[in-house]
Every structure is written in C-alpha cells, then in structure tokens.
Amino acid sequence: MIFAAGLGTRLKPLTKTMPKAMAPFNGKPLLWHAIKNMEAIGAERIVVNVHHFASQVINYINSNTWKADVVISDESDQLLDTGGGLLKAQSLFIPNKSIFIRNVDIITSTNLESFIYSHRSNQNDATLMVKKRSTSRYLSFDNTMQLCAWKNIKTHEEIIVKDVERSTDLAFSGMHIIEPHLLEKLGDVRPFSIIHAYLELAKAHQIKGFQVAEDELWYDVGTLEKLQEAEINYKSGT
C-alpha cells in the first residue's frame, strides 16, 4: 500500500494545485517512483489511497500501464490518517498476504528485499523500518528490537509499552510490513495513527524494528527544500 492521501501542507505552494503524490522528482511524480519501487520487489497488487486532488492521482494511475494491479482506496469524503486508511483498504488487499506499506514521499536506496527477508525470517507480526538520524520523534526498541516506546523530544510526550533497562531510540523511515491478521485487532474504520496502534499491539504481538545502515540514502521529501536537496544528492549518490 502507498499512503498518498495526505494534504501535503509542507509542500505548499506546490500542493495548492496538485497532490503530494504528483510532485515531480527527477522528472517523474513521486507516485511513479513509489509504484516502480513496489513493482521491483514483486508486489502483485498496489493499493493507493487518495484524498487531496484525488482525481489527479486516479487519472494518472488509469492513464499508465503498470506491471502490478494498481487499485484506488478513495478517502475523498474523509481523510483517515495512516491507521484508518489501512483499515479502509482492507478489502482491496490480496487475502492472507503480508502487506508492505510505504509513504509516497519517501526516497531511499535501502535494499527492500533484506527488509522483507527480516520480517519473514523472524516471523514478525509487523516490522518497522527505522534508522539512526536526528528527528523530534523516536521509536524505542529493546535489545531484541521489540518496540517498547515512543517519544517526542520537543513536547516531552511519551508512550511507554514496556519498561526496559536499556533501549535504542531510532527514527521511523516511513516503510513497514504488517501481517493481515493484525488488521482485525485495529477496530472500526476511523482516523487514527498506525504508529500508535503498533504501540498498543506491541504489548501482545511481535512488533519489531529493522534498522537500516546510516549510510543508506533516505529522504523524506515532504518539503520543497527536502525535495530539491534529494534531487541533487540522489543524482550524486550522497
């Protein structure tokens, strides 16, 4: 699934006339890069949720030919955040298959096959891609990489799932894999954060982190400055 429904407020003025998913990166929309990224790892079906300028995304998907079956989860009536968006799309997923989820505004060189292998070999209920980098919000993991807390260092908010003597604080990288049986435990379709849901689920399920190397290229291109920086640096490989 590609989360592409956001308002893209940090990308204004670009998103005054287009959705974030259609913002150009190296001559192609971010959505094109995300779909090709998913196809490269063998995705059979890709669900794209839409809200802001939904018709632009729908028209773009329908006017192109894709290797995978690309389908729309329409949130035009109500933006449902990441958790609600995932639940609304539930009937569109291939039954009993792991669900790989990514934000549309992530550009990365990370080997996604190794991420998938880690999820499967450890038999995780969900796996979150994380990285050591500076941010305001961190996920905390114990020595087995089990999710145990969330913290916002600016507001000093904390959600502690499990008290541990020593934990590792890492930044979420906008990609995760979830097993379909967990969707049944998320309740009704409503706006909510999937990260907060993972924290609750971590009390009884295997919700693990997968840490990527610090030298891996990774960009959240949710602002014009980051989009331009990523274009320059990605071409030079830095």
C-alpha positions as CSV (number, residue, x, y, z in Angstrom):
1,M,0.0,0.0,0.0
2,I,1.2,3.5,-0.8
3,F,-0.1,6.2,1.6
4,A,-0.8,9.1,-0.9
5,A,-3.8,10.8,0.6
6,G,-2.1,13.5,2.7
7,L,-2.8,17.2,2.2
8,G,0.9,17.9,1.6
9,T,0.8,21.2,3.5
10,R,4.5,21.3,3.9
11,L,4.9,21.2,0.2
12,K,3.0,24.4,-0.5
13,P,2.7,26.3,-2.8
14,L,3.2,23.2,-5.0
15,T,0.3,21.3,-3.4
16,K,-2.1,24.2,-4.0
17,T,-2.6,22.8,-7.5
18,M,-1.6,19.1,-7.2
19,P,-1.5,16.3,-4.6
20,K,1.8,15.5,-2.9
21,A,1.9,12.2,-4.9
22,M,2.2,14.1,-8.1
23,A,5.1,16.3,-7.0
24,P,8.0,15.8,-9.5
25,F,11.2,14.1,-8.5
26,N,13.8,13.6,-11.3
27,G,11.2,14.2,-13.9
28,K,8.6,11.8,-12.7
29,P,5.9,12.1,-10.0
30,L,6.7,10.7,-6.5
31,L,3.9,8.2,-7.1
32,W,5.7,6.8,-10.2
33,H,8.8,6.2,-8.1
34,A,6.8,4.6,-5.3
35,I,4.9,2.3,-7.7
36,K,8.1,1.3,-9.5
37,N,9.8,0.7,-6.2
38,M,6.9,-1.7,-5.2
39,E,6.9,-3.5,-8.5
40,A,10.7,-4.1,-8.2
41,I,10.1,-6.1,-5.1
42,G,7.4,-8.2,-6.7
43,A,4.2,-6.6,-5.5
44,E,1.3,-8.2,-7.3
45,R,-1.3,-5.6,-6.2
46,I,-0.7,-2.0,-5.1
47,V,-3.3,0.0,-3.2
48,V,-3.0,3.8,-3.4
49,N,-5.2,5.8,-1.0
50,V,-6.3,9.3,-2.3
51,H,-8.0,12.4,-0.9
52,H,-6.3,15.7,-1.8
53,F,-6.8,16.3,-5.6
54,A,-7.9,12.7,-5.7
55,S,-8.9,12.9,-9.4
56,Q,-5.4,13.8,-10.5
57,V,-4.0,10.6,-8.9
58,I,-6.8,8.4,-10.2
59,N,-6.3,9.8,-13.7
60,Y,-2.6,9.3,-13.6
61,I,-2.9,5.7,-12.4
62,N,-5.5,4.9,-15.0
63,S,-3.6,6.5,-17.9
64,N,-0.5,4.5,-17.4
65,T,0.4,0.8,-17.7
66,W,1.8,-1.0,-14.6
67,K,3.2,-4.4,-14.1
68,A,1.2,-4.7,-10.8
69,D,-2.5,-4.4,-10.4
70,V,-2.8,-0.8,-9.1
71,V,-6.1,0.0,-7.3
72,I,-7.5,3.0,-5.5
73,S,-8.8,3.4,-2.0
74,D,-10.8,6.6,-2.1
75,E,-10.8,8.7,1.0
76,S,-12.3,11.8,-0.7
77,D,-15.1,12.0,1.9
78,Q,-12.8,11.8,4.9
79,L,-9.1,11.7,5.4
80,L,-8.4,8.8,7.7
81,D,-4.8,9.1,8.7
82,T,-2.5,6.1,8.4
83,G,-4.4,3.6,10.6
84,G,-7.8,4.4,9.3
85,G,-6.5,4.5,5.7
86,L,-5.1,1.0,6.1
87,L,-8.3,-0.3,7.6
88,K,-10.5,1.2,4.8
89,A,-8.3,-0.5,2.2
90,Q,-8.6,-3.9,3.9
91,S,-10.9,-5.5,1.3
92,L,-8.6,-4.5,-1.5
93,F,-5.6,-6.5,-0.3
94,I,-4.8,-10.0,-1.6
95,P,-6.1,-12.2,1.2
96,N,-3.7,-13.8,3.6
97,K,-0.6,-12.0,2.1
98,S,1.7,-9.7,4.0
99,I,1.1,-6.0,3.4
100,F,4.1,-3.8,2.6
101,I,3.3,-0.2,3.3
102,R,5.2,3.0,2.4
103,N,4.6,6.7,2.4
104,V,4.6,8.3,-1.1
105,D,7.1,11.0,-0.1
106,I,10.0,8.6,0.8
107,I,13.0,8.3,-1.4
108,T,15.5,5.6,-0.4
109,S,18.3,3.3,-1.7
110,T,17.6,0.7,1.1
111,N,17.6,-2.9,0.0
112,L,13.9,-3.7,0.5
113,E,14.5,-7.4,-0.1
114,S,16.5,-7.6,3.1
115,F,13.7,-5.8,4.9
116,I,11.2,-8.3,3.7
117,Y,13.5,-11.2,4.5
118,S,14.0,-10.0,8.1
119,H,10.2,-9.7,8.5
120,R,9.6,-13.2,7.2
121,S,12.5,-15.0,8.8
122,N,11.7,-13.5,12.3
123,Q,8.0,-14.3,11.8
124,N,7.1,-10.8,12.9
125,D,3.5,-9.6,13.2
126,A,4.8,-6.2,11.9
127,T,8.2,-4.8,11.1
128,L,9.0,-1.1,11.0
129,M,11.9,0.3,9.0
130,V,14.0,2.6,11.3
131,K,17.2,4.5,11.1
132,K,19.6,6.4,13.3
133,R,19.0,10.0,12.4
134,S,18.0,13.3,14.1
135,T,14.3,13.9,14.4
136,S,11.8,15.1,17.0
137,R,10.0,11.8,17.4
138,Y,11.6,8.5,18.1
139,L,10.6,4.9,18.5
140,S,12.4,2.9,21.2
141,F,13.3,-0.7,21.0
142,D,14.7,-3.3,23.4
143,N,17.7,-5.5,22.8
144,T,15.6,-7.8,20.6
145,M,14.4,-4.9,18.5
146,Q,10.9,-5.2,20.0
147,L,9.0,-1.9,20.0
148,C,8.8,-0.6,23.6
149,A,8.1,3.1,23.5
150,W,7.5,6.3,21.5
151,K,8.8,9.8,22.5
152,N,8.6,13.3,21.2
153,I,11.7,15.2,22.4
154,K,10.2,18.6,21.6
155,T,6.9,18.2,23.6
156,H,8.3,15.6,26.0
157,E,5.4,13.3,25.3
158,E,6.0,9.6,25.9
159,I,4.1,6.4,25.3
160,I,5.8,3.5,27.1
161,V,4.7,0.0,26.2
162,K,7.4,-1.9,28.2
163,D,9.9,-0.8,30.8
164,V,13.4,-1.9,29.9
165,E,16.8,-1.1,31.4
166,R,18.3,-0.1,28.1
167,S,16.6,0.9,24.9
168,T,17.7,2.2,21.5
169,D,16.0,5.3,20.1
170,L,15.5,5.2,16.3
171,A,13.6,7.3,13.7
172,F,10.8,5.7,11.7
173,S,11.6,5.6,8.0
174,G,8.1,5.6,6.5
175,M,8.0,1.9,5.5
176,H,6.5,-1.1,7.3
177,I,5.2,-4.6,6.8
178,I,2.1,-5.9,8.6
179,E,0.5,-9.3,8.7
180,P,-3.2,-9.3,7.7
181,H,-4.4,-10.9,11.0
182,L,-3.4,-7.7,12.9
183,L,-5.9,-5.7,10.9
184,E,-8.7,-7.5,12.8
185,K,-7.4,-6.0,16.0
186,L,-7.5,-2.4,14.9
187,G,-11.2,-1.8,15.5
188,D,-13.5,0.2,13.2
189,V,-12.5,2.5,10.3
190,R,-11.8,5.9,11.8
191,P,-8.9,8.4,11.7
192,F,-6.0,7.2,13.8
193,S,-2.2,6.8,13.6
194,I,-0.9,3.3,12.7
195,I,2.2,4.0,14.9
196,H,0.0,4.5,18.0
197,A,-1.8,1.3,17.0
198,Y,1.6,-0.6,16.8
199,L,2.5,0.6,20.2
200,E,-0.7,-0.9,21.6
201,L,-0.2,-4.1,19.6
202,A,3.4,-4.4,20.9
203,K,2.0,-5.3,24.3
204,A,1.0,-8.8,23.0
205,H,2.5,-9.1,19.5
206,Q,5.9,-9.2,17.8
207,I,6.3,-5.6,16.5
208,K,9.9,-5.3,15.6
209,G,12.2,-2.7,14.2
210,F,14.5,-3.2,11.2
211,Q,17.5,-0.8,11.4
212,V,19.0,0.2,8.1
213,A,22.6,1.4,7.8
214,E,23.4,5.0,8.4
215,D,25.0,5.4,5.0
216,E,21.8,4.3,3.2
217,L,20.3,7.2,1.1
218,W,17.0,8.1,2.7
219,Y,14.9,11.3,2.2
220,D,11.5,12.4,3.5
221,V,10.7,14.8,0.6
222,G,7.7,16.3,2.3
223,T,9.0,19.9,1.9
224,L,10.2,21.8,-1.1
225,E,13.7,22.2,0.4
226,K,14.0,18.4,1.1
227,L,12.6,17.6,-2.4
228,Q,15.3,19.8,-4.1
229,E,18.0,18.5,-1.8
230,A,17.1,14.9,-2.5
231,E,17.2,15.5,-6.3
232,I,20.7,17.0,-6.1
233,N,22.1,14.4,-3.7
234,Y,20.4,11.4,-5.1
235,K,22.0,12.1,-8.5
236,S,25.4,12.4,-7.0
237,G,24.9,9.4,-4.7
238,T,25.5,11.3,-1.4
